[in-house]
Structure formats: C-alpha cells, structure tokens
Amino acid sequence: MAGNRVFAEFGIGLSLLDGTKFAGKNITTHYQFEDRIGIAMKFGDREQHSESFHYSNAGIKKPNPGLDFISLSYSRAL
C-alpha cells in the first residue's frame, strides 16, 4: 500500500497505579514496572494502533500476579 507508514514502539518504565487491586487481582503495590510493545500504521490522516502491556512489581512484594493487556485503538487527526 503506497504511502502507508508502519512503525513500532517499545518501552520499559515505572507506573504508579492508584490502587492495589486491578482487574480483580491483588497486585500488592502501587508501583509497577510496565513493559510495552506496539505496532501502528498511518494511512492518510488516520492511525491505527495495536499495543501489548505487561505490569509486574518484579517480585518486590508477594503476591506478584503480573497482568497482561492487549489494546487496539483508532485515531483520526482533526
């Protein structure tokens, strides 16, 4: 598809959550490490993104269930 741009994003960082229960799980700490990988495609004035997230407290406190999320989003420039 001519003119389409595909790009990726990667990241590792620290996240601060407002609670210690998330998605029905006890994650024990407000501070979590976040790993992220994403793929996006821009076509015309529209963008579509697909991202995966993993949250974990890296064993700082037990339990450490870890959480995985996959999201798909669509945005359009105004």
C-alpha positions as CSV (number, residue, x, y, z in Angstrom):
1,M,0.0,0.0,0.0
2,A,1.8,3.1,-1.2
3,G,2.1,5.9,1.2
4,N,1.3,3.9,4.3
5,R,3.7,4.0,7.2
6,V,4.1,1.2,9.7
7,F,6.1,1.8,12.9
8,A,6.8,0.1,16.2
9,E,7.2,1.4,19.8
10,F,8.9,-0.3,22.7
11,G,9.2,0.8,26.3
12,I,10.0,-0.2,29.8
13,G,9.3,2.0,32.7
14,L,7.7,2.6,36.1
15,S,4.0,3.0,36.5
16,L,2.1,4.4,39.5
17,L,-1.4,2.9,40.0
18,D,-4.0,4.5,42.3
19,G,-5.0,1.2,43.9
20,T,-3.5,-2.2,44.7
21,K,-6.4,-4.2,43.2
22,F,-6.6,-4.2,39.5
23,A,-8.6,-6.5,37.1
24,G,-9.8,-8.5,40.1
25,K,-6.2,-9.2,41.3
26,N,-4.3,-8.1,44.3
27,I,-1.1,-6.5,42.8
28,T,0.2,-5.6,46.3
29,T,2.0,-2.3,45.4
30,H,1.1,1.0,43.8
31,Y,4.3,0.9,41.9
32,Q,4.5,-1.5,38.9
33,F,7.0,-2.0,36.1
34,E,5.5,-1.6,32.7
35,D,6.7,-3.3,29.5
36,R,5.1,-2.2,26.3
37,I,5.3,-3.1,22.7
38,G,3.2,-1.6,20.0
39,I,2.7,-1.5,16.2
40,A,1.0,1.3,14.4
41,M,0.0,2.1,10.9
42,K,-0.7,5.5,9.5
43,F,-2.8,5.7,6.4
44,G,-3.9,9.1,5.1
45,D,-5.0,11.2,8.1
46,R,-5.9,8.1,10.1
47,E,-3.8,6.0,12.5
48,Q,-4.5,2.6,13.9
49,H,-2.6,1.2,16.9
50,S,-2.2,-2.2,18.5
51,E,-0.3,-2.4,21.8
52,S,0.5,-5.0,24.4
53,F,1.2,-4.2,28.0
54,H,2.7,-6.2,30.9
55,Y,2.6,-5.0,34.5
56,S,4.6,-6.6,37.3
57,N,6.1,-5.5,40.6
58,A,9.2,-7.5,39.8
59,G,8.8,-9.6,43.0
60,I,9.2,-6.5,45.3
61,K,6.3,-7.8,47.3
62,K,4.2,-11.0,47.2
63,P,1.9,-11.9,45.6
64,N,3.1,-10.7,42.2
65,P,0.5,-12.0,39.7
66,G,1.6,-9.9,36.7
67,L,-1.0,-8.5,34.3
68,D,-1.1,-8.7,30.5
69,F,-3.3,-6.5,28.3
70,I,-3.8,-6.1,24.6
71,S,-5.4,-3.0,23.2
72,L,-6.4,-1.9,19.8
73,S,-7.2,1.8,19.1
74,Y,-8.0,4.0,16.2
75,S,-7.5,7.8,16.0
76,R,-8.2,10.4,13.4
77,A,-6.5,13.8,13.1
78,L,-8.8,16.8,13.2
